[in-house]
Amino acid sequence: MYFTVSWDPSKPYACRMMGFKSRILPSIEVRLADGNDCRGFRSKPVTHPMIQAEIALDQANKSKRKRLSSTQMWEA
């Protein structure tokens, strides 16, 4: 993990990978600056069984959703 807490009260977060300090989390700062995800960000693994089941169900539902072509429209 490249994110650290700096000693500077005006910029409490620092990124060791890219070498800058910020008032907000470095991963958010990178996304705001160039629109891409931070290359040093790693999310924590999900360990709770209920959350794992919910993620698996959501992924299964995403694969079942029908995608519309550019000529089709949704009907209400």
PQR file with spaces between the fields and no chain letter, atoms N, CA, C, O and H, PARSE charges and radii, in Angstrom:
ATOM       1  N    MET     1       0.840   -1.169    0.000 -0.4000 1.5000
ATOM       2  CA   MET     1       0.000    0.000    0.000 -0.0000 2.0000
ATOM       3  C    MET     1       0.889    1.237    0.000  0.5500 1.7000
ATOM       4  O    MET     1       1.834    1.334    0.782 -0.5500 1.4000
ATOM       5  N    TYR     2       0.584    2.155   -0.861 -0.4000 1.5000
ATOM       6  CA   TYR     2       1.414    3.330   -1.032 -0.0000 2.0000
ATOM       7  C    TYR     2       0.892    4.534   -0.270  0.5500 1.7000
ATOM       8  O    TYR     2       1.593    5.540   -0.165 -0.5500 1.4000
ATOM       9  H    TYR     2      -0.184    2.076   -1.497  0.4000 1.0000
ATOM      10  N    PHE     3      -0.316    4.461    0.264 -0.4000 1.5000
ATOM      11  CA   PHE     3      -0.935    5.563    0.985 -0.0000 2.0000
ATOM      12  C    PHE     3      -0.383    5.635    2.399  0.5500 1.7000
ATOM      13  O    PHE     3      -0.286    4.614    3.080 -0.5500 1.4000
ATOM      14  H    PHE     3      -0.886    3.643    0.179  0.4000 1.0000
ATOM      15  N    THR     4      -0.020    6.829    2.845 -0.4000 1.5000
ATOM      16  CA   THR     4       0.459    7.033    4.209 -0.0000 2.0000
ATOM      17  C    THR     4      -0.168    8.298    4.778  0.5500 1.7000
ATOM      18  O    THR     4      -0.726    9.112    4.042 -0.5500 1.4000
ATOM      19  H    THR     4      -0.098    7.658    2.291  0.4000 1.0000
ATOM      20  N    VAL     5      -0.073    8.454    6.068 -0.4000 1.5000
ATOM      21  CA   VAL     5      -0.522    9.673    6.725 -0.0000 2.0000
ATOM      22  C    VAL     5       0.697   10.561    6.888  0.5500 1.7000
ATOM      23  O    VAL     5       1.725   10.123    7.404 -0.5500 1.4000
ATOM      24  H    VAL     5       0.381    7.793    6.666  0.4000 1.0000
ATOM      25  N    SER     6       0.585   11.825    6.445 -0.4000 1.5000
ATOM      26  CA   SER     6       1.724   12.738    6.541 -0.0000 2.0000
ATOM      27  C    SER     6       1.649   13.546    7.827  0.5500 1.7000
ATOM      28  O    SER     6       0.620   13.558    8.502 -0.5500 1.4000
ATOM      29  H    SER     6      -0.250   12.181    6.026  0.4000 1.0000
ATOM      30  N    TRP     7       2.722   14.207    8.156 -0.4000 1.5000
ATOM      31  CA   TRP     7       2.786   15.036    9.351 -0.0000 2.0000
ATOM      32  C    TRP     7       2.170   16.406    9.121  0.5500 1.7000
ATOM      33  O    TRP     7       1.890   17.120   10.084 -0.5500 1.4000
ATOM      34  H    TRP     7       3.558   14.198    7.608  0.4000 1.0000
ATOM      35  N    ASP     8       1.955   16.784    7.886 -0.4000 1.5000
ATOM      36  CA   ASP     8       1.457   18.111    7.526 -0.0000 2.0000
ATOM      37  C    ASP     8      -0.050   18.207    7.782  0.5500 1.7000
ATOM      38  O    ASP     8      -0.813   17.510    7.114 -0.5500 1.4000
ATOM      39  H    ASP     8       2.182   16.204    7.104  0.4000 1.0000
ATOM      40  N    PRO     9      -0.514   19.047    8.729 -0.5600 1.5000
ATOM      41  CA   PRO     9      -1.950   19.123    9.022  0.2800 2.0000
ATOM      42  C    PRO     9      -2.788   19.660    7.864  0.5500 1.7000
ATOM      43  O    PRO     9      -3.968   19.323    7.759 -0.5500 1.4000
ATOM      44  N    SER    10      -2.212   20.482    6.998 -0.4000 1.5000
ATOM      45  CA   SER    10      -2.990   21.010    5.873 -0.0000 2.0000
ATOM      46  C    SER    10      -3.140   19.992    4.747  0.5500 1.7000
ATOM      47  O    SER    10      -4.063   20.095    3.938 -0.5500 1.4000
ATOM      48  H    SER    10      -1.254   20.756    7.083  0.4000 1.0000
ATOM      49  N    LYS    11      -2.241   19.011    4.688 -0.4000 1.5000
ATOM      50  CA   LYS    11      -2.314   17.934    3.689 -0.0000 2.0000
ATOM      51  C    LYS    11      -1.990   16.626    4.400  0.5500 1.7000
ATOM      52  O    LYS    11      -0.855   16.152    4.354 -0.5500 1.4000
ATOM      53  H    LYS    11      -1.492   18.928    5.345  0.4000 1.0000
ATOM      54  N    PRO    12      -3.006   16.038    5.065 -0.5600 1.5000
ATOM      55  CA   PRO    12      -2.737   14.885    5.934  0.2800 2.0000
ATOM      56  C    PRO    12      -2.488   13.551    5.229  0.5500 1.7000
ATOM      57  O    PRO    12      -2.071   12.593    5.880 -0.5500 1.4000
ATOM      58  N    TYR    13      -2.729   13.463    3.930 -0.4000 1.5000
ATOM      59  CA   TYR    13      -2.547   12.195    3.222 -0.0000 2.0000
ATOM      60  C    TYR    13      -1.413   12.308    2.215  0.5500 1.7000
ATOM      61  O    TYR    13      -1.238   13.347    1.580 -0.5500 1.4000
ATOM      62  H    TYR    13      -3.067   14.241    3.402  0.4000 1.0000
ATOM      63  N    ALA    14      -0.649   11.241    2.075 -0.4000 1.5000
ATOM      64  CA   ALA    14       0.475   11.237    1.140 -0.0000 2.0000
ATOM      65  C    ALA    14       0.462    9.958    0.314  0.5500 1.7000
ATOM      66  O    ALA    14       0.013    8.907    0.771 -0.5500 1.4000
ATOM      67  H    ALA    14      -0.791   10.397    2.592  0.4000 1.0000
ATOM      68  N    CYS    15       0.965   10.068   -0.910 -0.4000 1.5000
ATOM      69  CA   CYS    15       1.095    8.908   -1.790 -0.0000 2.0000
ATOM      70  C    CYS    15       2.586    8.683   -2.038  0.5500 1.7000
ATOM      71  O    CYS    15       3.260    9.521   -2.638 -0.5500 1.4000
ATOM      72  H    CYS    15       1.330   10.921   -1.282  0.4000 1.0000
ATOM      73  N    ARG    16       3.088    7.547   -1.571 -0.4000 1.5000
ATOM      74  CA   ARG    16       4.508    7.247   -1.776 -0.0000 2.0000
ATOM      75  C    ARG    16       4.784    6.864   -3.224  0.5500 1.7000
ATOM      76  O    ARG    16       5.875    7.123   -3.731 -0.5500 1.4000
ATOM      77  H    ARG    16       2.541    6.866   -1.084  0.4000 1.0000
ATOM      78  N    MET    17       3.810    6.252   -3.898 -0.4000 1.5000
ATOM      79  CA   MET    17       4.021    5.790   -5.270 -0.0000 2.0000
ATOM      80  C    MET    17       4.214    6.978   -6.229  0.5500 1.7000
ATOM      81  O    MET    17       5.117    6.966   -7.066 -0.5500 1.4000
ATOM      82  H    MET    17       2.923    6.042   -3.486  0.4000 1.0000
ATOM      83  N    MET    18       3.360    7.998   -6.097 -0.4000 1.5000
ATOM      84  CA   MET    18       3.426    9.133   -7.016 -0.0000 2.0000
ATOM      85  C    MET    18       4.101   10.358   -6.408  0.5500 1.7000
ATOM      86  O    MET    18       4.382   11.323   -7.120 -0.5500 1.4000
ATOM      87  H    MET    18       2.627    8.008   -5.417  0.4000 1.0000
ATOM      88  N    GLY    19       4.363   10.333   -5.104 -0.4000 1.5000
ATOM      89  CA   GLY    19       5.114   11.392   -4.459 -0.0000 2.0000
ATOM      90  C    GLY    19       4.382   12.710   -4.283  0.5500 1.7000
ATOM      91  O    GLY    19       4.935   13.761   -4.605 -0.5500 1.4000
ATOM      92  H    GLY    19       4.135    9.550   -4.526  0.4000 1.0000
ATOM      93  N    PHE    20       3.138   12.683   -3.775 -0.4000 1.5000
ATOM      94  CA   PHE    20       2.438   13.932   -3.508 -0.0000 2.0000
ATOM      95  C    PHE    20       1.661   13.829   -2.206  0.5500 1.7000
ATOM      96  O    PHE    20       1.409   12.734   -1.704 -0.5500 1.4000
ATOM      97  H    PHE    20       2.689   11.829   -3.514  0.4000 1.0000
ATOM      98  N    LYS    21       1.279   14.995   -1.661 -0.4000 1.5000
ATOM      99  CA   LYS    21       0.438   15.083   -0.479 -0.0000 2.0000
ATOM     100  C    LYS    21      -0.886   15.710   -0.884  0.5500 1.7000
ATOM     101  O    LYS    21      -0.956   16.465   -1.854 -0.5500 1.4000
ATOM     102  H    LYS    21       1.484   15.884   -2.069  0.4000 1.0000
ATOM     103  N    SER    22      -1.948   15.388   -0.128 -0.4000 1.5000
ATOM     104  CA   SER    22      -3.266   15.851   -0.503 -0.0000 2.0000
ATOM     105  C    SER    22      -4.152   16.028    0.726  0.5500 1.7000
ATOM     106  O    SER    22      -3.874   15.481    1.793 -0.5500 1.4000
ATOM     107  H    SER    22      -1.892   14.774    0.660  0.4000 1.0000
ATOM     108  N    ARG    23      -5.218   16.799    0.558 -0.4000 1.5000
ATOM     109  CA   ARG    23      -6.200   16.953    1.634 -0.0000 2.0000
ATOM     110  C    ARG    23      -7.201   15.807    1.628  0.5500 1.7000
ATOM     111  O    ARG    23      -7.860   15.559    2.638 -0.5500 1.4000
ATOM     112  H    ARG    23      -5.444   17.244   -0.309  0.4000 1.0000
ATOM     113  N    ILE    24      -7.322   15.104    0.505 -0.4000 1.5000
ATOM     114  CA   ILE    24      -8.235   13.960    0.407 -0.0000 2.0000
ATOM     115  C    ILE    24      -7.416   12.704    0.122  0.5500 1.7000
ATOM     116  O    ILE    24      -6.218   12.787   -0.145 -0.5500 1.4000
ATOM     117  H    ILE    24      -6.786   15.305   -0.314  0.4000 1.0000
ATOM     118  N    LEU    25      -8.060   11.552    0.179 -0.4000 1.5000
ATOM     119  CA   LEU    25      -7.340   10.302   -0.072 -0.0000 2.0000
ATOM     120  C    LEU    25      -6.687   10.327   -1.455  0.5500 1.7000
ATOM     121  O    LEU    25      -7.312   10.756   -2.425 -0.5500 1.4000
ATOM     122  H    LEU    25      -9.033   11.485    0.396  0.4000 1.0000
ATOM     123  N    PRO    26      -5.449    9.877   -1.552 -0.5600 1.5000
ATOM     124  CA   PRO    26      -4.735    9.926   -2.831  0.2800 2.0000
ATOM     125  C    PRO    26      -5.458    9.197   -3.976  0.5500 1.7000
ATOM     126  O    PRO    26      -5.410    9.657   -5.117 -0.5500 1.4000
ATOM     127  N    SER    27      -6.115    8.084   -3.695 -0.4000 1.5000
ATOM     128  CA   SER    27      -6.822    7.367   -4.769 -0.0000 2.0000
ATOM     129  C    SER    27      -7.953    8.216   -5.338  0.5500 1.7000
ATOM     130  O    SER    27      -8.222    8.159   -6.538 -0.5500 1.4000
ATOM     131  H    SER    27      -6.154    7.709   -2.768  0.4000 1.0000
ATOM     132  N    ILE    28      -8.613    8.994   -4.501 -0.4000 1.5000
ATOM     133  CA   ILE    28      -9.680    9.884   -4.966 -0.0000 2.0000
ATOM     134  C    ILE    28      -9.075   11.062   -5.724  0.5500 1.7000
ATOM     135  O    ILE    28      -9.610   11.487   -6.748 -0.5500 1.4000
ATOM     136  H    ILE    28      -8.395    9.040   -3.526  0.4000 1.0000
ATOM     137  N    GLU    29      -7.980   11.579   -5.230 -0.4000 1.5000
ATOM     138  CA   GLU    29      -7.295   12.704   -5.888 -0.0000 2.0000
ATOM     139  C    GLU    29      -6.869   12.328   -7.307  0.5500 1.7000
ATOM     140  O    GLU    29      -7.030   13.127   -8.230 -0.5500 1.4000
ATOM     141  H    GLU    29      -7.545   11.234   -4.398  0.4000 1.0000
ATOM     142  N    VAL    30      -6.330   11.130   -7.492 -0.4000 1.5000
ATOM     143  CA   VAL    30      -5.905   10.678   -8.822 -0.0000 2.0000
ATOM     144  C    VAL    30      -7.109   10.556   -9.752  0.5500 1.7000
ATOM     145  O    VAL    30      -7.042   10.966  -10.911 -0.5500 1.4000
ATOM     146  H    VAL    30      -6.199   10.481   -6.743  0.4000 1.0000
ATOM     147  N    ARG    31      -8.203    9.997   -9.255 -0.4000 1.5000
ATOM     148  CA   ARG    31      -9.400    9.854  -10.095 -0.0000 2.0000
ATOM     149  C    ARG    31      -9.939   11.222  -10.499  0.5500 1.7000
ATOM     150  O    ARG    31     -10.358   11.399  -11.643 -0.5500 1.4000
ATOM     151  H    ARG    31      -8.258    9.663   -8.314  0.4000 1.0000
ATOM     152  N    LEU    32      -9.937   12.189   -9.592 -0.4000 1.5000
ATOM     153  CA   LEU    32     -10.407   13.533   -9.928 -0.0000 2.0000
ATOM     154  C    LEU    32      -9.485   14.222  -10.922  0.5500 1.7000
ATOM     155  O    LEU    32      -9.949   14.968  -11.784 -0.5500 1.4000
ATOM     156  H    LEU    32      -9.596   12.046   -8.663  0.4000 1.0000
ATOM     157  N    ALA    33      -8.191   13.979  -10.811 -0.4000 1.5000
ATOM     158  CA   ALA    33      -7.225   14.663  -11.668 -0.0000 2.0000
ATOM     159  C    ALA    33      -7.237   14.165  -13.103  0.5500 1.7000
ATOM     160  O    ALA    33      -7.248   14.973  -14.031 -0.5500 1.4000
ATOM     161  H    ALA    33      -7.814   13.373  -10.110  0.4000 1.0000
ATOM     162  N    ASP    34      -7.235   12.852  -13.305 -0.4000 1.5000
ATOM     163  CA   ASP    34      -7.156   12.355  -14.682 -0.0000 2.0000
ATOM     164  C    ASP    34      -8.248   11.378  -15.077  0.5500 1.7000
ATOM     165  O    ASP    34      -8.267   10.910  -16.216 -0.5500 1.4000
ATOM     166  H    ASP    34      -7.226   12.196  -12.550  0.4000 1.0000
ATOM     167  N    GLY    35      -9.161   11.056  -14.164 -0.4000 1.5000
ATOM     168  CA   GLY    35     -10.289   10.195  -14.502 -0.0000 2.0000
ATOM     169  C    GLY    35      -9.989    8.708  -14.470  0.5500 1.7000
ATOM     170  O    GLY    35     -10.883    7.898  -14.718 -0.5500 1.4000
ATOM     171  H    GLY    35      -9.146   11.436  -13.239  0.4000 1.0000
ATOM     172  N    ASN    36      -8.753    8.327  -14.171 -0.4000 1.5000
ATOM     173  CA   ASN    36      -8.377    6.914  -14.109 -0.0000 2.0000
ATOM     174  C    ASN    36      -8.253    6.466  -12.664  0.5500 1.7000
ATOM     175  O    ASN    36      -8.052    7.279  -11.761 -0.5500 1.4000
ATOM     176  H    ASN    36      -8.027    8.985  -13.970  0.4000 1.0000
ATOM     177  N    ASP    37      -8.375    5.160  -12.457 -0.4000 1.5000
ATOM     178  CA   ASP    37      -8.177    4.620  -11.121 -0.0000 2.0000
ATOM     179  C    ASP    37      -6.712    4.704  -10.740  0.5500 1.7000
ATOM     180  O    ASP    37      -5.827    4.630  -11.592 -0.5500 1.4000
ATOM     181  H    ASP    37      -8.538    4.499  -13.190  0.4000 1.0000
ATOM     182  N    CYS    38      -6.469    4.860   -9.454 -0.4000 1.5000
ATOM     183  CA   CYS    38      -5.101    4.902   -8.939 -0.0000 2.0000
ATOM     184  C    CYS    38      -4.464    3.530   -9.135  0.5500 1.7000
ATOM     185  O    CYS    38      -5.068    2.516   -8.787 -0.5500 1.4000
ATOM     186  H    CYS    38      -7.188    4.920   -8.762  0.4000 1.0000
ATOM     187  N    ARG    39      -3.275    3.486   -9.677 -0.4000 1.5000
ATOM     188  CA   ARG    39      -2.607    2.208   -9.938 -0.0000 2.0000
ATOM     189  C    ARG    39      -2.100    1.545   -8.670  0.5500 1.7000
ATOM     190  O    ARG    39      -1.818    0.347   -8.669 -0.5500 1.4000
ATOM     191  H    ARG    39      -2.784    4.310   -9.960  0.4000 1.0000
ATOM     192  N    GLY    40      -1.980    2.309   -7.589 -0.4000 1.5000
ATOM     193  CA   GLY    40      -1.501    1.750   -6.330 -0.0000 2.0000
ATOM     194  C    GLY    40      -2.616    1.318   -5.398  0.5500 1.7000
ATOM     195  O    GLY    40      -2.342    0.725   -4.355 -0.5500 1.4000
ATOM     196  H    GLY    40      -2.209    3.282   -7.589  0.4000 1.0000
ATOM     197  N    PHE    41      -3.889    1.602   -5.749 -0.4000 1.5000
ATOM     198  CA   PHE    41      -5.007    1.272   -4.867 -0.0000 2.0000
ATOM     199  C    PHE    41      -5.326   -0.220   -4.931  0.5500 1.7000
ATOM     200  O    PHE    41      -5.409   -0.800   -6.014 -0.5500 1.4000
ATOM     201  H    PHE    41      -4.112    2.083   -6.597  0.4000 1.0000
ATOM     202  N    ARG    42      -5.500   -0.824   -3.781 -0.4000 1.5000
ATOM     203  CA   ARG    42      -5.915   -2.225   -3.674 -0.0000 2.0000
ATOM     204  C    ARG    42      -7.060   -2.296   -2.677  0.5500 1.7000
ATOM     205  O    ARG    42      -6.909   -1.863   -1.535 -0.5500 1.4000
ATOM     206  H    ARG    42      -5.433   -0.353   -2.902  0.4000 1.0000
ATOM     207  N    SER    43      -8.196   -2.830   -3.087 -0.4000 1.5000
ATOM     208  CA   SER    43      -9.315   -2.935   -2.158 -0.0000 2.0000
ATOM     209  C    SER    43      -9.116   -4.128   -1.227  0.5500 1.7000
ATOM     210  O    SER    43      -8.425   -5.093   -1.556 -0.5500 1.4000
ATOM     211  H    SER    43      -8.318   -3.182   -4.015  0.4000 1.0000
ATOM     212  N    LYS    44      -9.733   -4.034   -0.074 -0.4000 1.5000
ATOM     213  CA   LYS    44      -9.626   -5.116    0.894 -0.0000 2.0000
ATOM     214  C    LYS    44     -10.446   -6.311    0.403  0.5500 1.7000
ATOM     215  O    LYS    44     -11.496   -6.121   -0.211 -0.5500 1.4000
ATOM     216  H    LYS    44     -10.295   -3.250    0.193  0.4000 1.0000
ATOM     217  N    PRO    45      -9.985   -7.532    0.663 -0.5600 1.5000
ATOM     218  CA   PRO    45     -10.776   -8.698    0.268  0.2800 2.0000
ATOM     219  C    PRO    45     -12.028   -8.810    1.139  0.5500 1.7000
ATOM     220  O    PRO    45     -12.002   -8.478    2.324 -0.5500 1.4000
ATOM     221  N    VAL    46     -13.113   -9.277    0.546 -0.4000 1.5000
ATOM     222  CA   VAL    46     -14.367   -9.460    1.268 -0.0000 2.0000
ATOM     223  C    VAL    46     -14.304  -10.793    1.996  0.5500 1.7000
ATOM     224  O    VAL    46     -14.051  -11.831    1.384 -0.5500 1.4000
ATOM     225  H    VAL    46     -13.135   -9.547   -0.416  0.4000 1.0000
ATOM     226  N    THR    47     -14.536  -10.762    3.306 -0.4000 1.5000
ATOM     227  CA   THR    47     -14.435  -11.992    4.088 -0.0000 2.0000
ATOM     228  C    THR    47     -15.759  -12.424    4.701  0.5500 1.7000
ATOM     229  O    THR    47     -15.901  -13.584    5.086 -0.5500 1.4000
ATOM     230  H    THR    47     -14.741   -9.919    3.803  0.4000 1.0000
ATOM     231  N    HIS    48     -16.733  -11.522    4.803 -0.4000 1.5000
ATOM     232  CA   HIS    48     -18.001  -11.875    5.420 -0.0000 2.0000
ATOM     233  C    HIS    48     -18.828  -12.721    4.446  0.5500 1.7000
ATOM     234  O    HIS    48     -19.006  -12.315    3.297 -0.5500 1.4000
ATOM     235  H    HIS    48     -16.617  -10.579    4.490  0.4000 1.0000
ATOM     236  N    PRO    49     -19.339  -13.889    4.870 -0.5600 1.5000
ATOM     237  CA   PRO    49     -20.052  -14.782    3.956  0.2800 2.0000
ATOM     238  C    PRO    49     -21.316  -14.173    3.357  0.5500 1.7000
ATOM     239  O    PRO    49     -21.643  -14.463    2.207 -0.5500 1.4000
ATOM     240  N    MET    50     -22.037  -13.334    4.108 -0.4000 1.5000
ATOM     241  CA   MET    50     -23.267  -12.734    3.563 -0.0000 2.0000
ATOM     242  C    MET    50     -22.932  -11.765    2.438  0.5500 1.7000
ATOM     243  O    MET    50     -23.647  -11.702    1.437 -0.5500 1.4000
ATOM     244  H    MET    50     -21.771  -13.098    5.043  0.4000 1.0000
ATOM     245  N    ILE    51     -21.851  -11.013    2.597 -0.4000 1.5000
ATOM     246  CA   ILE    51     -21.449  -10.062    1.555 -0.0000 2.0000
ATOM     247  C    ILE    51     -20.945  -10.817    0.336  0.5500 1.7000
ATOM     248  O    ILE    51     -21.232  -10.416   -0.792 -0.5500 1.4000
ATOM     249  H    ILE    51     -21.271  -11.064    3.410  0.4000 1.0000
ATOM     250  N    GLN    52     -20.202  -11.899    0.533 -0.4000 1.5000
ATOM     251  CA   GLN    52     -19.727  -12.714   -0.587 -0.0000 2.0000
ATOM     252  C    GLN    52     -20.903  -13.270   -1.373  0.5500 1.7000
ATOM     253  O    GLN    52     -20.868  -13.289   -2.604 -0.5500 1.4000
ATOM     254  H    GLN    52     -19.970  -12.225    1.449  0.4000 1.0000
ATOM     255  N    ALA    53     -21.957  -13.731   -0.673 -0.4000 1.5000
ATOM     256  CA   ALA    53     -23.140  -14.273   -1.348 -0.0000 2.0000
ATOM     257  C    ALA    53     -23.848  -13.179   -2.135  0.5500 1.7000
ATOM     258  O    ALA    53     -24.319  -13.425   -3.246 -0.5500 1.4000
ATOM     259  H    ALA    53     -21.985  -13.716    0.327  0.4000 1.0000
ATOM     260  N    GLU    54     -23.929  -11.981   -1.579 -0.4000 1.5000
ATOM     261  CA   GLU    54     -24.581  -10.871   -2.263 -0.0000 2.0000
ATOM     262  C    GLU    54     -23.815  -10.475   -3.524  0.5500 1.7000
ATOM     263  O    GLU    54     -24.426  -10.192   -4.555 -0.5500 1.4000
ATOM     264  H    GLU    54     -23.546  -11.781   -0.677  0.4000 1.0000
ATOM     265  N    ILE    55     -22.490  -10.454   -3.451 -0.4000 1.5000
ATOM     266  CA   ILE    55     -21.668  -10.126   -4.622 -0.0000 2.0000
ATOM     267  C    ILE    55     -21.841  -11.184   -5.708  0.5500 1.7000
ATOM     268  O    ILE    55     -21.963  -10.847   -6.886 -0.5500 1.4000
ATOM     269  H    ILE    55     -21.994  -10.685   -2.613  0.4000 1.0000
ATOM     270  N    ALA    56     -21.852  -12.459   -5.325 -0.4000 1.5000
ATOM     271  CA   ALA    56     -22.035  -13.537   -6.298 -0.0000 2.0000
ATOM     272  C    ALA    56     -23.398  -13.436   -6.963  0.5500 1.7000
ATOM     273  O    ALA    56     -23.508  -13.642   -8.172 -0.5500 1.4000
ATOM     274  H    ALA    56     -21.753  -12.733   -4.369  0.4000 1.0000
ATOM     275  N    LEU    57     -24.439  -13.123   -6.197 -0.4000 1.5000
ATOM     276  CA   LEU    57     -25.789  -12.983   -6.748 -0.0000 2.0000
ATOM     277  C    LEU    57     -25.855  -11.811   -7.711  0.5500 1.7000
ATOM     278  O    LEU    57     -26.473  -11.911   -8.770 -0.5500 1.4000
ATOM     279  H    LEU    57     -24.349  -12.956   -5.215  0.4000 1.0000
ATOM     280  N    ASP    58     -25.221  -10.695   -7.351 -0.4000 1.5000
ATOM     281  CA   ASP    58     -25.209   -9.526   -8.215 -0.0000 2.0000
ATOM     282  C    ASP    58     -24.487   -9.815   -9.527  0.5500 1.7000
ATOM     283  O    ASP    58     -24.941   -9.379  -10.585 -0.5500 1.4000
ATOM     284  H    ASP    58     -24.718  -10.614   -6.490  0.4000 1.0000
ATOM     285  N    GLN    59     -23.374  -10.539   -9.479 -0.4000 1.5000
ATOM     286  CA   GLN    59     -22.639  -10.889  -10.696 -0.0000 2.0000
ATOM     287  C    GLN    59     -23.462  -11.832  -11.573  0.5500 1.7000
ATOM     288  O    GLN    59     -23.424  -11.725  -12.799 -0.5500 1.4000
ATOM     289  H    GLN    59     -23.005  -10.893   -8.620  0.4000 1.0000
ATOM     290  N    ALA    60     -24.207  -12.755  -10.957 -0.4000 1.5000
ATOM     291  CA   ALA    60     -25.066  -13.658  -11.721 -0.0000 2.0000
ATOM     292  C    ALA    60     -26.186  -12.891  -12.404  0.5500 1.7000
ATOM     293  O    ALA    60     -26.536  -13.183  -13.548 -0.5500 1.4000
ATOM     294  H    ALA    60     -24.238  -12.842   -9.961  0.4000 1.0000
ATOM     295  N    ASN    61     -26.747  -11.911  -11.708 -0.4000 1.5000
ATOM     296  CA   ASN    61     -27.822  -11.105  -12.294 -0.0000 2.0000
ATOM     297  C    ASN    61     -27.310  -10.228  -13.425  0.5500 1.7000
ATOM     298  O    ASN    61     -28.028   -9.998  -14.398 -0.5500 1.4000
ATOM     299  H    ASN    61     -26.463  -11.674  -10.779  0.4000 1.0000
ATOM     300  N    LYS    62     -26.084   -9.736  -13.317 -0.4000 1.5000
ATOM     301  CA   LYS    62     -25.517   -8.916  -14.385 -0.0000 2.0000
ATOM     302  C    LYS    62     -25.358   -9.721  -15.666  0.5500 1.7000
ATOM     303  O    LYS    62     -25.562   -9.195  -16.760 -0.5500 1.4000
ATOM     304  H    LYS    62     -25.500   -9.923  -12.527  0.4000 1.0000
ATOM     305  N    SER    63     -24.996  -10.991  -15.537 -0.4000 1.5000
ATOM     306  CA   SER    63     -24.809  -11.808  -16.728 -0.0000 2.0000
ATOM     307  C    SER    63     -26.142  -12.154  -17.385  0.5500 1.7000
ATOM     308  O    SER    63     -26.181  -12.434  -18.583 -0.5500 1.4000
ATOM     309  H    SER    63     -24.830  -11.419  -14.648  0.4000 1.0000
ATOM     310  N    LYS    64     -27.231  -12.139  -16.623 -0.4000 1.5000
ATOM     311  CA   LYS    64     -28.551  -12.461  -17.165 -0.0000 2.0000
ATOM     312  C    LYS    64     -29.241  -11.264  -17.813  0.5500 1.7000
ATOM     313  O    LYS    64     -30.175  -11.442  -18.595 -0.5500 1.4000
ATOM     314  H    LYS    64     -27.199  -11.912  -15.650  0.4000 1.0000
ATOM     315  N    ARG    65     -28.796  -10.053  -17.499 -0.4000 1.5000
ATOM     316  CA   ARG    65     -29.453   -8.863  -18.034 -0.0000 2.0000
ATOM     317  C    ARG    65     -29.278   -8.792  -19.539  0.5500 1.7000
ATOM     318  O    ARG    65     -28.207   -9.062  -20.081 -0.5500 1.4000
ATOM     319  H    ARG    65     -28.038   -9.909  -16.863  0.4000 1.0000
ATOM     320  N    LYS    66     -30.358   -8.422  -20.189 -0.4000 1.5000
ATOM     321  CA   LYS    66     -30.327   -8.300  -21.642 -0.0000 2.0000
ATOM     322  C    LYS    66     -29.828   -6.913  -22.013  0.5500 1.7000
ATOM     323  O    LYS    66     -30.351   -5.905  -21.538 -0.5500 1.4000
ATOM     324  H    LYS    66     -31.228   -8.202  -19.749  0.4000 1.0000
ATOM     325  N    ARG    67     -28.824   -6.872  -22.856 -0.4000 1.5000
ATOM     326  CA   ARG    67     -28.303   -5.592  -23.329 -0.0000 2.0000
ATOM     327  C    ARG    67     -29.065   -5.182  -24.586  0.5500 1.7000
ATOM     328  O    ARG    67     -29.365   -6.003  -25.452 -0.5500 1.4000
ATOM     329  H    ARG    67     -28.399   -7.691  -23.242  0.4000 1.0000
ATOM     330  N    LEU    68     -29.366   -3.900  -24.658 -0.4000 1.5000
ATOM     331  CA   LEU    68     -30.067   -3.377  -25.815 -0.0000 2.0000
ATOM     332  C    LEU    68     -29.071   -2.888  -26.850  0.5500 1.7000
ATOM     333  O    LEU    68     -28.025   -2.335  -26.512 -0.5500 1.4000
ATOM     334  H    LEU    68     -29.122   -3.232  -23.954  0.4000 1.0000
ATOM     335  N    SER    69     -29.403   -3.096  -28.098 -0.4000 1.5000
ATOM     336  CA   SER    69     -28.554   -2.531  -29.155 -0.0000 2.0000
ATOM     337  C    SER    69     -28.900   -1.061  -29.298  0.5500 1.7000
ATOM     338  O    SER    69     -29.862   -0.589  -28.691 -0.5500 1.4000
ATOM     339  H    SER    69     -30.253   -3.546  -28.373  0.4000 1.0000
ATOM     340  N    SER    70     -28.144   -0.343  -30.080 -0.4000 1.5000
ATOM     341  CA   SER    70     -28.366    1.097  -30.222 -0.0000 2.0000
ATOM     342  C    SER    70     -29.678    1.418  -30.917  0.5500 1.7000
ATOM     343  O    SER    70     -30.154    2.550  -30.829 -0.5500 1.4000
ATOM     344  H    SER    70     -27.363   -0.726  -30.573  0.4000 1.0000
ATOM     345  N    THR    71     -30.286    0.437  -31.618 -0.4000 1.5000
ATOM     346  CA   THR    71     -31.547    0.702  -32.308 -0.0000 2.0000
ATOM     347  C    THR    71     -32.762    0.323  -31.482  0.5500 1.7000
ATOM     348  O    THR    71     -33.888    0.649  -31.858 -0.5500 1.4000
ATOM     349  H    THR    71     -29.899   -0.483  -31.690  0.4000 1.0000
ATOM     350  N    GLN    72     -32.554   -0.362  -30.362 -0.4000 1.5000
ATOM     351  CA   GLN    72     -33.674   -0.760  -29.512 -0.0000 2.0000
ATOM     352  C    GLN    72     -33.898    0.281  -28.422  0.5500 1.7000
ATOM     353  O    GLN    72     -32.991    1.034  -28.067 -0.5500 1.4000
ATOM     354  H    GLN    72     -31.640   -0.628  -30.057  0.4000 1.0000
ATOM     355  N    MET    73     -35.129    0.312  -27.896 -0.4000 1.5000
ATOM     356  CA   MET    73     -35.462    1.246  -26.828 -0.0000 2.0000
ATOM     357  C    MET    73     -36.181    0.497  -25.721  0.5500 1.7000
ATOM     358  O    MET    73     -36.813   -0.533  -25.954 -0.5500 1.4000
ATOM     359  H    MET    73     -35.866   -0.299  -28.185  0.4000 1.0000
ATOM     360  N    TRP    74     -36.074    1.032  -24.514 -0.4000 1.5000
ATOM     361  CA   TRP    74     -36.804    0.463  -23.379 -0.0000 2.0000
ATOM     362  C    TRP    74     -38.275    0.838  -23.509  0.5500 1.7000
ATOM     363  O    TRP    74     -38.607    1.928  -23.973 -0.5500 1.4000
ATOM     364  H    TRP    74     -35.561    1.869  -24.325  0.4000 1.0000
ATOM     365  N    GLU    75     -39.144   -0.063  -23.100 -0.4000 1.5000
ATOM     366  CA   GLU    75     -40.574    0.245  -23.056 -0.0000 2.0000
ATOM     367  C    GLU    75     -41.025    0.266  -21.612  0.5500 1.7000
ATOM     368  O    GLU    75     -40.643   -0.592  -20.816 -0.5500 1.4000
ATOM     369  H    GLU    75     -38.875   -0.949  -22.722  0.4000 1.0000
ATOM     370  N    ALA    76     -41.838    1.250  -21.281 -0.4000 1.5000
ATOM     371  CA   ALA    76     -42.327    1.384  -19.903 -0.0000 2.0000
ATOM     372  C    ALA    76     -43.647    0.667  -19.722  0.5500 1.7000
ATOM     373  O    ALA    76     -44.208    0.673  -18.626 -0.5500 1.4000
ATOM     374  H    ALA    76     -42.149    1.947  -21.928  0.4000 1.0000
